[in-house]
């Protein structure tokens, strides 16, 4: 257990209202800031926790078990705060030593970045900025233009750059209306001719890191795969738990238990055992890549494994759902909530098939 029963109960007591309001409540945000969960990857020199990949993934899985929306928000926003190690040290010191800093944005390449001698002008619309209502800075990727023409890389492909902008420069479009992960409030946002300094562009490849923390030596795709897949694992573990609890209650009817319950509980147990095996394999992969540099073979192993885990989880979530009966269809049931969260998460592009 990574946090005590008091924290678990606090999350439980506050998440229902957050789901109704479709955003993390002030109380849950205060808890996140108190424990520096948005700063799990931020270097210690800026006041962050600077966790190892193994430590951070363990925490994210635990949070996602308590509530999928909370875990997902912490994962995506801490992943954006991780960019502290790719911007200039002076800018990182100025920004991340302030209280309650939360970055987030879109990995989608959209819009335009018009480059001039000493600045960029940014314009466009980007979707799915997790935590939009409480972000202090938005991150984005945009195609680069100069003198009205699209800039190309040396190999002839269109060039794009990553940027961060202040919250005050952004127009949030409150369009996140999904049936799961409601509290992530992953709204779209737009910029209209926003002027930013050249140093507000950054590169998230390890060769451009500005911090010596080990997490900045991982290819970002590998980092993202590891940190996202543990969310699915945490949410699915909760799904199995509440489903098994439901079946145990029904099993008080001896006739039903003999006819259906025994087989259904056994089935859930077998699924849980298989998940545990995949979970152990993932942990070993993450521990092995601690010995940097990571190899191409290790990268491919993690990509293959994380996608297989998500594919297994989504398939088994659907297959087991009929065991819940009408309870599973009731929106206020924990089974229904876990189901909605998993299937909303399954639409994220990183680990989808």
Order of alpha helices (4+ residues) and beta strands (2+ residues): alpha-alpha-alpha-alpha-alpha-beta-beta-beta-beta-beta-beta-beta-beta-alpha-alpha-alpha-alpha-alpha
